């Protein structure tokens, strides 16, 4: 599909050379992020890739005495540290967490998800690095400005071990910080150790066994029951299956607590109707049944391009495709003569999203209901910056201005602190840009 193939590939730009390697040889990674509210800078995140086994960033909350941002006297308030080690078969950071977070395809730990701080659990983003395993992730963030969305920070130390049955065991020691960098030892932020053993494969599915125990950092007066209740009642068994023949994914979670036991079975069915050019994506949870079942229908034209995206909600008759269904979304996509997507329209015919392009067909801007939401810039045919824009009634216009560099070897493209879905090879997919059928199916997999 022309529009998707030219837009979603994360191209890089800017940056100088690294160890004599010419700029432009590698995929783009963030160089800095500037955070603004109502036109005023409130902070920055600046990245450092100088150590081959460490990706780190610093959170900056003030320009210092010189009044200039991103200089030596900036006011620092913590940062992100990602440590790696060589591995023949590194596990993606998200592989286990996809199942632990159930309803997401993102990253993160089960415990952070329980806090409901973010839908996918990950507070900040440690990227994948080719041929290396993530072994430690630490976020420390203070003050009112906190791009990590957690006021004091956390640390996850990850250990991976291969098993005789061909599976893996991952141990995460999660430590939460309170005020004055002290370790939090009471709910709702109890530190803990989570061990996940899994076996299986991508075709038949995976078996997971998750156990949780208090972290050694706890004081003697911290209750085991508190930790178990907070972090999944201490013991969980999860089964994930992907049935590619019928495009059906299935998650079965058996969860056992000290005084309770229940089974939660979730299905996600994706049905391809070639005669209609439709992909139907529906989800259902069996325990308990969903109060308002949802289905999303993607339509494609004869050239395979996205032609519509409509969401359905069952009405009182609890049946699909009846007159009382609640219908919303974008049923009409408008392309120009060269095949570039120009507009997505609502049911009422209003323009919901507008797309603007460089002369070479790369997207340079996206508007949502007339408001600017994306600004892309390119250098030497690669993306050099991306502005993410939203609006808040109290804070006004909120911006994240990401500047990229493309001279860092091995680090997979990523957007810091953003829950964008990922395509093949870790490339980020802008959620405002319609996906191809293959991309939708990839994102629909439970692992």
C-alpha positions, 0 to 999 in steps of 0.5 A: 500500500503506497501511503502506508509503506512511505509513511510508517517506515521510521526514517532517520536524519540529522546527527553527526558521525560516531566513531568515524561512521558516516551519518545516515548509515543506521536507523534513527533514534531520539537525540532529544525531546523538548516538552512544551505546554502552551508554548512554554518549555517545561523540560527536556529529555536528552539521550546519550549512546556513547556506551555500547552497552548502555542507552541513557537519557537525562531529564532536564527541568530548567535551563540553568543560570545561562538561560539556555536549554541543553547546556552544561548547567541545565537543572537535572531531575533524574533520567532513564538508564538501559543496560544490555549484555551480548546474547545469541538469542535476545528476548524482546523486552515486550514478549512476556509483558504482552501477556502479563498486561493482557489487553495491550500489545505494549511493553512493561511489567505486570506490577506497573500495569496494576497501578493503572499509570499507563495502559501498557504498564511501561513508564519509559521506553528502553529500546531493543538493541541488535544482538543484546539482551536488556538486563536493567532498566531504571527510571528516576524522575522528580519534580512536577515535570516528569516525562516518565509519568511516575513522580519518583521513579523505579528500577527493574533488574532483569535476568534471563535463563534458558531452560532444558525444555527450550523455554526461558525463565525471566526474573524481574526485581522491581524496586519503587522509589518514594520521596528522597530516593527512598525505597517504597515498602508499602502499597500502593508501590511495594517492591517485589520480585516477579519470575516468569517461566514460559515455553512454547512457540509462536505457532502453537502458543505459549505457556506462562507461569508467573510467581511473585514474592516480596523484594529483599529491599523490604523491611521485616514488617512488610506483609507478604500478603500485601505484596501478593495481593498487589502483584497478582496474588503471588501465583498466576498461570497464563496460556496464550494461543495464536490460531493463524488458520482462522486468524483467531488469538486466544488468551486463557489466564488461570489465576490463583490467590491465597484465598481465591481462584478464578479463570479468565478467558479472553478471545480476539477473533479477526476474520478476513472477508475477501469478497468484501475487502473487510477485516473484522476484529472483535474481542470478547471476555468470557469471565465476566462477559463484556458489558458493551462488546465491540467490533472494528471493521477495516475496509480495503479497496481493490488496490488493497489500500485502507478504505474505511474504519468503522467501530460497532457496539452491540445494542440492547438486542446483543446481536451484531449488525442490527439496527440498534448497533452503535456505529462510529468511526471513519467509513470514507477515505479519500485518495488523490490521483497519485494514491496518497491518502488525503482525508478520513471522513466521519459518518456525517461526512465531516473531515476527521483527519487530513494528511499533507505530504512532501513532494516525494510523498512522505507525510509532513503533517496530520490534522485531526478535526482541523487541529494540527497533531503531527509535524514531520521533517526530513533530511537527506530523505530521512525523518529528522524530527517529529512533533507530537501535538495534543490539546488540554483545556487547562494546559493549552497546546501540549507538544513533544518535539522529538529530534532524531539522529541516525549515526547509532549502530544497533539500536532499534528505532523508538519514540521515548515515552510513547505507546506507539505500536510497532511494526516489523523490526521495531519500527514505530507506526503512527496511530493516526495513519491507517494500517495495511491488513498485514500490519493490523493482523501483526498488531492483533497477535497476543505475542 
